[in-house]
Structure formats: C-alpha cells, structure tokens
Amino acid sequence: MTQKWAQHYQKAEDFLGSLKFAVIIILCFTSFMVAGTFVESYYGTEFAGRLIYKTWPFMTIQGLMFLSILFAAFRRLPPKKRLYGFYTIHSGLIIIGIGSIATYIAGIDGSIFLPPNTPNREITLSDDIFRMQMPDSGRVIIKKLPNSAFASVLDVSHEDLKLLDYYPYADKEFRWADSEETYPPEQSVHSGRYLIANPNVTQDFTLSLHPEAQEFESSLTMGLLTVHYLPESLAPCFAKSPASKVVLWDSRNNSCFTPEDRKASVQTSKTGNRFFVIKDGPRLLSFFPEVSPWPLDDKFQTVQNSPIRAFGQKLFEERPNLFLFGKSTSYFDKNDQKWVSQNLEEGKPIDLPWMGFELTLLEHQTQKVPTYVPVPVLPIQKNGQLIHGTDRALLVQIQNKKYWVTNNRPIALMIDGKRAQLYVTKETLTLPFEFVLTKFKMDKDPGTNNPASYESFVRLFSDKGPTDYHVYMNNPLKYDGFTFYQASYSQDNNGNYSSTLSANVDPGRAIKYFGSLMLIFGAIWHYQLNFSKKTQKKKTELIGESA
C-alpha cells in the first residue's frame, strides 16, 4: 500500500513540477490577467475584483502556480551546484507567495475621507455590509453581504428580519406602486409626472402629495423657476383670478375659497401689510397673506393648527413660479400682468411665459405611489468614475413587509413602536488615532483645469499629542503599522476641497520584498553559472581544436 501511494505521489510530483504543467498554468494566469485588464478599463477596478481577481477560480490558478514552483524545485533535489541559482529563484517565488498569503489573510486595504477641518478616524473597507440599528434599545444587527459581481439571492433570516436579494450594482427604475394604507377621500394623495423643455433644456420630474412617496417632494427648484405641487381642490380658486389675489384652503373638506366668496374685504394695516378677517364657526380668523399662511386669533396669536390656510398670490409674482394641481396649472404672466390657468392633457404640451419653455403632463395618478425600484445592471465607468450601477441595493423583509435599502437611501422604520434605521454601507475600521485635514493644495496643468498634482497637509492626533504631516505622491504617511497614500480629492458646491487617503496595512510586505531580492539574486546567479559553464566549454573546445 505504501509503495502504491509512493507511486501516486511520484506521478503527481512529476506532473505538477513539469514544464508542460507550468506553461498551462502561466497561460491560464495570463488569460485571467488580460481579461481582468479589459474588464477593469470598461467596468471599474472593483467590478474586476469581484468578477475575476477575488474569485475562487483565479485563487485556484495562483495556488496551482505556487504548487508548480514548489514541485519544480523538489524534482531537482538533491541540490546540484549548477542549479543553485535555479533554487534561489524558485525559493524567492515561494517566499513572495507566502507574503501574498499573509497580506490576503491579515492585510487591510481601505480609504479615509478627510473633509476640511473635520476630525475622522474611520477607515472605509471594501466589504459591503447591512446594518440595522435600533437607537432606543441600543441593538445593532450587522450582516456581511456577498462580494459578488452580479445579483445574489440571499434568503438569510434573523428573527423577524429576512435578507432576500442583493444587487451590488443597480440603477433606479421609476414605477408606480399600490398604496399600503387606505386614505380618506378628502385627503389629497395624487401624484404627477411632467416634462418641461425648451430648445436648450429638457427636464422630466415627478411631484407627489402621497404620504408614502418618500423619495418625491411637493416642490422643485430648477434654476430661477420654482415648481409647487398643490391639491387639485385649489385649482378652481386659482382659475378665478380673484381681485384680492388670495386663495384659502380648508383641509377639513379639501376645498378652497377666496375672500370675495366670504365677502371679506381686504384692508391695509398701518405697517402696510394687507389683511382680512373671516369667520370660522364661533371664532374670527385674521389673515396677513403676504406675511404667513397661518391665521391669527382674536388675541393675535398664531393658530398653527388651523385647518384654513391662505396663499397670497402676490408673493409669487416677482420670480417665475409654476403651480401644478395634477391636471391643471397656474402661473403669473408678467407680460400681461395677470394670473393664467390652463388645463393639462397627457402628452399635449402647453406654452409657458419663460424662455420658450413648454410643459407636458406625462402621467397623473390619484392613488398610486411613485417610487424608484433598483434594477441590477452592469456598471459602466467613465474617466475613472462609475456613471451607471452606482447603487447597492438590498431587499429586506420585516414583519411581512418588504423594503429596498440602498447605499444612497437608508430606511427609517417603526418596529413594534421602536425606531429602526437600516443601512447598506461599507465595513469600517476605527483607528486608535485621528486625522484632520488642515490644508489641501492642488496644482493644475498650465492653461487647463486638469490637476497636475495634489497634496494634503494633515494633523494626526494620538496619545503622544498632535503631529503635522505632508502627504503627496511618493511621500506617504507611515504611522503605527499603517501607510496612508494620497489617493484622490473632491470639491463641494462652496469650492472647499476634501481629500481621500488610501489606508494600507501589509504584514507580508517585508516577506515579499525579501522574496523579490532572492528572485533578482537567483536570476543573476543562475545566469553567471550558465554563462561561466558555456564559456569554459567554449575554451575547452578551442584548446582541443588548437591541439
């Protein structure tokens, strides 16, 4: 039996240490690297890692390459003087492999974001996680998400929580969803999709009054134009173009009226503010429409819970303001100095009095909820940045209700009367020290806005006190086993620069450096031995010929 196993081992050693096997493995490794290079250029570095570099097939190829090097050396034992360089080369390769394994197991590779003059000690790592926090109880649930390139079905349960589907790269797709709750008829829950365009600009948008439309607002600003989305019941009063230029809304029955309808005269106070008084049941309400939509009671106290509110149209005449009521619109035309109201039909544009704009109603829904649903996509990279597939989306189920949580949109819920916050984010590591970006410097190429170089001046706070460092290309910051490199930068709307430093801990670096030195030394040694042997052989042949 022992002899049989010895024969099997010998065959395995001969095969794994053969030149044929080495060539096959090198070709496979090269193929993976070529494919990874193309994938990385089109889809990004992270996607290439998920698809190729960090997958078990590529790891297997590297493991087989390690075995090929190891058995190639074993086959040439016992040691021979002419192969000392060969042994050194292969020993160097094996040591580099051991260093790479140490880096893979115990290494840290992440980044730290430094806004100006803001302390930070959190390193963002590459692994995606799901985090559920319940601030009232201090409970935290963390689940690691798969490092896959494509959509994954998880089916992971934890008490009432289920993780269903995970999309590592997703885009938002607009959809209409059914309401989860039933609302009274007098409550406005309608929504609308619109298109505003002129020869130079085209913009579609969705506005909603639905309480469940968490991703959509009831107002929007586009340059100088402000768009307001109001209940449909207000449209008839805007269409009346009241002389008072005031519209009142009663939320109790979702109706509107004007001061003229109640025969209320609009007067001017000593301070120049217009006001009027209406009777609402047993009480009198005083409105100053250009000051506040809320009325005052007989003691001149603001009635903020009043069901009646006033819209002073005069407030919206100086700048472009567009009022939408689902299937109708109103606006002030400065050219004609009057308010204009128009009905909207789906797909039929109407003219607006600003810069040749046209408004088109795309879709109107009275009950359905506008929402964005993540859909899995292939990421697309442009100029080193992802332009598609920027969302990571996780479908979770809590108490038989499903929610999409993305890295750009956390979810806040009430579970059994307790607050819960759900996140899809990156795993983080807290440093025992912290950084502050004190200054950021960027030089640009002459005549362009292209950055030629950028540098960070940081202050590091530790138990030894503050220390200033200057970080730039080829000048990393090394501290407490970490190495921080200048990686990138960003700029906010106010022109302030933030810096991103890559953070690296490589326990196998010294091992890999030593292996690389052995590799170089072995190559020189092997070359000298072979060169000396060939030279000596040639001299012997020449001596023989002369004799």
C-alpha positions in Angstrom: 0.0 0.0 0.0 2.9 2.4 0.9 4.6 1.6 -2.4 1.3 2.3 -4.3 0.9 5.7 -2.6 4.6 6.5 -3.3 4.0 5.8 -7.0 0.9 8.1 -7.0 2.9 10.8 -5.2 5.7 10.5 -7.7 3.3 10.8 -10.6 1.7 13.9 -9.0 5.1 15.4 -8.3 6.3 14.8 -11.9 3.1 16.3 -13.3 2.9 19.3 -11.0 6.6 20.0 -11.4 6.7 19.5 -15.2 7.4 22.3 -17.7 4.1 21.4 -19.5 2.0 22.0 -16.4 3.9 25.3 -15.7 3.2 26.5 -19.3 -0.5 25.6 -18.9 -0.8 27.4 -15.6 1.1 30.5 -16.9 -1.2 30.7 -19.9 -4.3 30.4 -17.7 -3.0 33.1 -15.4 -2.1 35.4 -18.3 -5.6 34.9 -19.8 -7.2 35.9 -16.4 -5.0 39.0 -16.2 -5.7 40.0 -19.8 -9.5 39.6 -19.2 -9.2 41.5 -15.9 -7.4 44.4 -17.6 -10.2 44.8 -20.2 -13.0 44.4 -17.5 -11.3 46.9 -15.3 -11.0 49.5 -18.1 -14.7 49.3 -19.0 -16.4 48.4 -15.7 -14.1 49.6 -13.0 -11.5 48.2 -10.6 -14.0 47.0 -8.1 -16.1 45.1 -10.6 -12.9 43.4 -12.0 -12.0 42.3 -8.5 -15.5 40.9 -7.8 -15.6 39.2 -11.2 -12.0 37.9 -11.6 -9.3 38.8 -9.1 -11.1 37.9 -5.9 -12.9 34.7 -7.2 -12.0 31.1 -6.4 -11.0 30.2 -10.0 -8.3 32.9 -10.0 -7.2 32.0 -6.5 -7.0 28.4 -7.6 -4.8 29.3 -10.5 -2.5 31.1 -8.2 -2.5 28.2 -5.8 -1.6 25.8 -8.7 1.2 28.2 -9.8 2.6 28.0 -6.3 2.5 24.2 -6.3 4.1 24.2 -9.8 7.0 26.3 -8.5 7.3 24.2 -5.3 7.4 20.8 -7.1 9.6 22.1 -9.9 12.2 22.6 -7.1 11.5 19.3 -5.4 12.1 17.4 -8.7 15.6 18.8 -8.9 16.7 17.6 -5.4 19.2 16.7 -4.0 20.9 20.1 -4.6 23.3 20.4 -7.5 25.8 23.2 -7.8 24.8 24.2 -11.3 21.2 24.7 -10.1 21.9 26.9 -7.1 20.6 29.9 -9.0 17.5 28.0 -10.0 16.8 27.0 -6.4 17.2 30.6 -5.3 14.8 31.9 -8.0 12.2 29.3 -7.0 12.7 30.0 -3.3 12.2 33.7 -3.9 8.9 32.9 -5.8 7.7 30.7 -3.0 8.6 33.4 -0.4 6.7 36.0 -2.4 3.7 33.6 -2.5 3.9 33.2 1.3 4.0 37.0 1.7 1.0 37.4 -0.6 -1.0 34.9 1.5 -0.1 36.8 4.7 -1.3 40.0 3.0 -4.5 38.4 1.9 -5.3 37.0 5.3 -4.2 39.8 7.7 -3.8 42.8 5.4 -6.0 45.9 5.5 -6.9 47.9 2.4 -9.3 50.9 2.6 -9.6 54.6 2.5 -10.2 57.5 4.8 -12.2 60.6 3.8 -11.0 63.9 5.2 -13.3 67.0 4.9 -11.6 70.3 5.7 -11.0 70.8 9.5 -13.2 67.8 10.4 -11.7 65.0 12.6 -12.0 61.5 11.3 -10.7 58.1 12.4 -12.9 55.7 10.3 -11.3 53.7 7.5 -13.8 52.5 4.9 -13.1 49.0 3.8 -14.1 47.2 0.6 -16.7 44.7 2.0 -20.4 45.6 1.8 -22.5 45.1 5.0 -26.1 45.5 6.1 -26.5 47.4 9.3 -29.7 47.6 11.3 -29.7 50.0 14.4 -32.4 50.4 17.0 -31.4 53.6 18.9 -34.0 53.1 21.7 -32.6 49.7 22.7 -29.0 50.1 21.5 -29.5 46.9 19.5 -27.3 46.6 16.3 -27.5 43.8 13.7 -24.7 43.6 11.1 -24.7 41.1 8.2 -21.9 40.8 5.7 -23.1 40.9 2.1 -21.5 38.7 -0.7 -18.6 40.0 -2.7 -20.3 39.0 -5.9 -20.3 40.8 -9.3 -23.9 40.0 -10.1 -27.3 39.9 -8.3 -27.5 37.3 -5.4 -30.4 35.6 -3.7 -29.5 35.6 0.0 -32.5 34.1 1.9 -30.9 34.9 5.3 -33.1 35.1 8.3 -32.6 36.7 11.7 -35.7 36.7 13.9 -38.3 38.8 12.1 -35.7 40.1 9.6 -35.0 38.5 6.3 -32.4 39.5 3.7 -33.8 38.5 0.3 -32.0 39.8 -2.8 -28.8 41.8 -3.1 -27.7 43.9 -6.1 -24.1 45.0 -5.9 -24.6 47.3 -9.0 -28.0 48.8 -9.6 -29.8 51.7 -11.2 -33.1 53.2 -10.2 -36.1 52.5 -12.3 -39.3 54.5 -11.9 -42.5 52.6 -11.2 -46.0 53.2 -9.8 -46.9 51.1 -6.7 -50.1 50.5 -4.9 -50.7 52.3 -1.6 -50.1 50.3 1.5 -52.7 52.3 3.5 -56.2 53.5 2.8 -56.7 57.3 2.9 -59.9 59.3 3.4 -61.5 60.8 0.2 -60.8 64.3 1.4 -57.1 63.8 1.7 -55.0 64.7 -1.4 -52.7 61.8 -2.3 -52.3 62.4 -6.1 -49.0 62.5 -8.0 -47.9 63.6 -11.4 -45.0 63.2 -13.9 -44.2 66.2 -16.1 -41.8 67.3 -18.7 -40.5 70.9 -19.1 -38.4 71.7 -22.1 -37.2 74.4 -24.5 -34.7 74.1 -27.4 -31.8 74.0 -25.0 -33.0 72.2 -21.8 -35.2 69.1 -21.2 -36.1 68.0 -17.7 -38.7 65.4 -16.6 -39.8 65.4 -12.9 -42.2 63.8 -10.6 -44.0 65.5 -7.7 -46.3 64.0 -5.2 -48.6 64.6 -2.2 -48.8 60.9 -1.3 -47.6 60.3 2.3 -45.8 57.1 1.1 -43.8 58.8 -1.6 -40.7 59.2 0.5 -38.4 59.8 -2.5 -40.5 62.6 -4.0 -41.2 66.1 -2.9 -44.1 68.5 -3.5 -41.8 71.3 -4.7 -38.9 71.6 -7.0 -36.4 74.4 -8.0 -34.9 74.4 -11.5 -32.7 77.4 -11.9 -34.8 80.6 -11.4 -38.1 78.6 -11.7 -39.8 77.1 -8.7 -42.5 74.5 -9.1 -45.2 74.0 -6.5 -47.4 70.9 -6.4 -50.7 71.6 -4.6 -54.0 69.7 -4.1 -56.4 69.6 -7.0 -59.1 71.2 -5.0 -57.2 74.5 -5.1 -57.2 74.8 -8.9 -60.7 76.3 -9.2 -59.9 79.2 -6.9 -56.6 79.9 -8.8 -58.6 79.9 -12.0 -61.0 82.5 -10.7 -58.1 85.1 -10.6 -59.6 86.8 -7.6 -59.0 90.6 -7.3 -57.7 90.1 -3.8 -55.0 87.7 -5.2 -55.6 85.4 -2.2 -56.7 81.8 -2.2 -57.7 80.0 1.0 -57.7 76.2 1.5 -59.8 74.3 4.0 -58.2 70.9 4.8 -61.3 69.6 6.6 -63.2 69.1 3.4 -60.4 69.6 0.9 -62.0 72.7 -0.6 -60.9 76.2 -1.5 -62.5 79.7 -1.5 -61.5 83.3 -1.8 -62.1 86.4 0.4 -64.6 87.5 -2.2 -66.5 84.3 -1.7 -66.9 85.1 2.0 -67.5 88.8 1.3 -64.4 89.7 3.3 -62.8 93.0 2.4 -59.0 93.1 2.2 -57.6 96.1 4.0 -54.1 97.5 4.7 -52.6 97.9 8.1 -50.7 100.9 9.4 -47.5 99.0 8.6 -48.5 98.5 5.0 -49.5 94.8 5.3 -52.7 93.6 3.7 -55.1 91.7 5.9 -58.7 90.4 6.1 -60.9 88.7 8.6 -63.2 85.7 8.1 -65.5 83.8 10.4 -64.9 80.2 11.1 -67.6 78.8 13.3 -67.6 80.8 16.6 -64.2 82.3 16.1 -62.7 85.0 13.9 -59.5 84.4 12.0 -57.3 87.2 10.8 -55.0 86.6 7.8 -52.0 88.5 6.7 -51.4 86.7 3.4 -48.1 88.3 2.5 -46.7 87.6 6.0 -47.8 84.0 6.8 -50.3 81.4 5.6 -51.4 80.8 9.2 -54.2 83.0 10.7 -54.2 84.9 14.0 -56.9 84.5 16.6 -58.7 87.4 18.4 -55.7 87.6 20.8 -53.4 87.9 17.8 -51.8 84.5 18.5 -50.8 82.3 15.5 -53.2 79.4 15.0 -50.7 76.9 13.6 -53.2 74.0 13.8 -55.8 75.9 11.8 -57.4 73.9 9.0 -57.7 77.0 6.9 -54.6 78.5 5.3 -54.0 81.4 2.9 -52.0 81.6 -0.2 -51.0 85.1 -1.1 -50.5 85.1 -4.9 -48.6 88.4 -4.7 -45.7 86.6 -3.1 -45.2 84.6 -6.3 -45.3 87.4 -8.9 -41.8 88.7 -8.9 -39.9 85.5 -9.8 -41.0 82.6 -12.0 -43.4 80.3 -10.1 -45.3 77.4 -11.5 -48.3 75.9 -9.6 -49.4 72.4 -10.6 -52.6 70.8 -9.4 -52.4 67.4 -11.1 -54.2 68.0 -14.4 -54.1 71.8 -14.4 -51.6 74.6 -13.8 -51.5 78.3 -12.9 -48.8 81.0 -13.2 -48.3 84.7 -13.3 -47.6 86.2 -16.7 -45.5 89.3 -16.2 -46.0 90.4 -19.8 -49.8 90.6 -19.4 -49.7 91.3 -15.7 -52.3 88.6 -14.8 -52.6 85.1 -13.5 -53.2 82.4 -16.1 -54.7 78.9 -15.5 -54.7 76.1 -18.0 -55.9 72.5 -18.1 -53.4 69.8 -19.0 -53.9 66.7 -21.1 -51.5 63.9 -21.1 -49.0 64.1 -23.9 -50.1 67.6 -25.1 -47.6 70.4 -24.3 -48.6 74.0 -23.3 -46.5 77.1 -23.6 -45.1 78.8 -20.6 -44.1 82.5 -20.5 -40.4 81.9 -19.6 -37.6 81.4 -22.2 -39.7 79.4 -24.6 -40.5 76.6 -22.2 -43.2 74.1 -22.8 -44.9 72.0 -20.1 -46.3 68.5 -20.7 -48.2 66.2 -18.4 -46.8 62.7 -18.8 -48.9 60.9 -16.3 -51.3 61.6 -13.5 -52.2 59.2 -10.7 -54.8 59.8 -8.0 -53.9 56.9 -5.6 -50.8 55.1 -6.8 -47.4 55.8 -5.2 -44.4 56.9 -7.3 -41.3 55.0 -6.4 -37.9 54.0 -7.6 -37.1 50.3 -7.7 -33.5 49.2 -8.0 -32.7 47.0 -11.1 -29.4 45.1 -11.5 -27.1 46.4 -14.2 -23.5 46.1 -15.4 -21.5 49.0 -14.1 -20.1 51.5 -16.6 -17.0 53.5 -16.0 -16.1 56.9 -17.5 -12.9 58.9 -16.6 -12.3 56.6 -13.6 -15.8 57.1 -12.2 -18.9 54.9 -12.4 -21.7 56.5 -14.3 -24.1 53.5 -14.1 -24.5 51.0 -11.4 -23.7 53.3 -8.6 -26.3 51.9 -6.2 -26.0 48.9 -4.0 -29.5 47.6 -3.2 -30.7 45.1 -0.7 -34.3 43.8 -0.5 -35.3 43.1 3.2 -38.4 41.8 4.7 -39.5 42.9 8.2 -42.8 41.7 9.7 -44.0 40.5 6.2 -43.3 43.9 4.6 -40.6 44.3 2.0 -38.3 47.3 1.7 -35.4 48.3 -0.6 -32.4 49.7 1.2 -29.6 51.2 -0.8 -26.3 52.8 0.0 -27.7 56.2 -1.1 -31.0 55.8 0.7 -31.2 54.4 4.3 -34.6 53.4 5.6 -36.2 54.6 8.9 -39.0 52.4 10.3 -41.0 51.9 13.5 -40.9 48.2 14.6 -43.2 47.4 17.5 -43.1 51.0 18.5 -39.3 51.3 18.4 -37.2 53.2 15.9 -35.1 51.2 13.4 -32.6 52.5 10.9 -31.5 50.3 8.0 -28.3 50.9 6.0 -26.3 49.3 3.2 -22.8 50.6 3.7 -19.2 49.6 3.7 -17.4 47.9 6.6 -15.4 50.3 8.6 -12.4 50.1 10.9 -11.9 52.6 13.8 -8.3 53.9 14.1 -6.7 54.4 17.6 -5.8 57.9 16.3 -7.5 60.5 14.2 -6.7 62.9 11.3 -7.7 66.5 10.5 -7.1 68.0 7.0 -5.7 71.4 7.7 -4.8 72.4 4.1 -5.2 71.0 0.6 -3.0 72.1 -2.3 -3.6 71.3 -6.0 -1.5 72.4 -9.0 -3.1 72.4 -12.4 -1.6 72.0 -15.9 -0.9 75.4 -17.5 -3.9 76.7 -19.3 -6.3 74.0 -18.2 -8.3 72.9 -15.1 -6.7 69.4 -15.2 -5.0 68.6 -11.9 -1.2 68.1 -12.3 -0.7 67.2 -8.6 -2.4 67.4 -5.3 -1.2 67.3 -1.7 -2.7 67.1 1.7 -1.5 68.7 4.9 -2.9 66.7 7.8 -2.6 66.9 11.6 -2.5 63.5 13.4 -3.8 63.3 16.9 -2.6 60.5 19.1 -1.9 59.8 22.8 1.5 61.4 22.1 -0.1 64.7 21.0 -0.7 66.4 17.6 1.8 66.0 14.8 1.7 67.6 11.3 2.4 65.6 8.1 2.6 66.4 4.4 1.2 63.7 2.2 1.6 63.6 -1.6 2.6 61.3 -4.3 5.6 59.1 -3.4 5.6 60.6 0.1 3.1 58.5 2.1 2.4 58.9 5.8 3.5 55.9 7.9 2.3 55.5 11.4 1.5 52.6 13.8 1.8 50.0 11.1 -0.5 51.9 8.7 0.6 53.5 5.4 -1.5 56.4 4.1 -1.2 57.4 0.4 -2.7 60.4 -1.4 -5.5 58.8 -3.4 -8.0 61.4 -4.6 -9.9 64.6 -3.8 -13.4 66.1 -4.1 -14.8 69.6 -4.1 -18.2 70.7 -2.7 -20.5 73.4 -4.0 -18.8 76.1 -2.0 -15.4 75.3 -3.6 -14.0 73.6 -0.5 -11.6 70.6 -1.1 -11.7 67.3 0.7 -9.0 64.7 0.5 -9.1 60.9 0.3 -6.2 58.9 1.6 -5.8 55.2 0.9 -5.0 53.3 4.1 -2.9 50.1 3.9 -1.6 47.5 6.3 0.5 44.9 4.6 2.0 42.3 7.0 3.5 40.4 4.1 5.4 43.4 2.6 8.7 42.6 4.1 8.4 38.9 3.1 7.6 39.9 -0.5 10.5 42.3 -0.6 12.8 39.6 0.7 11.5 37.2 -1.9 11.9 39.7 -4.7 15.6 40.2 -3.7 16.1 36.5 -3.7 14.5 36.4 -7.2 16.9 39.0 -8.5 19.9 37.5 -6.8 18.9 34.0 -8.1 18.5 35.2 -11.6 22.0 36.8 -11.6 23.5 33.7 -10.0 21.8 31.4 -12.5 22.9 33.5 -15.4 26.5 33.6 -14.2 26.7 29.9 -13.6 25.3 29.1 -17.0 27.4 31.8 -18.7 30.6 30.5 -16.9 29.8 27.0 -17.9 29.3 27.9 -21.6 32.5 30.0 -21.6 34.5 27.2 -20.0 33.1 24.7 -22.6 34.0 27.0 -25.4 37.5 27.5 -24.1 37.9 23.7 -23.9 36.7 23.2 -27.4 39.1 25.9 -28.7 42.1 24.3 -26.8 41.1 20.9 -28.3 41.0 22.3 -31.8 44.4 24.0 -31.5 46.0 20.9 -30.1 
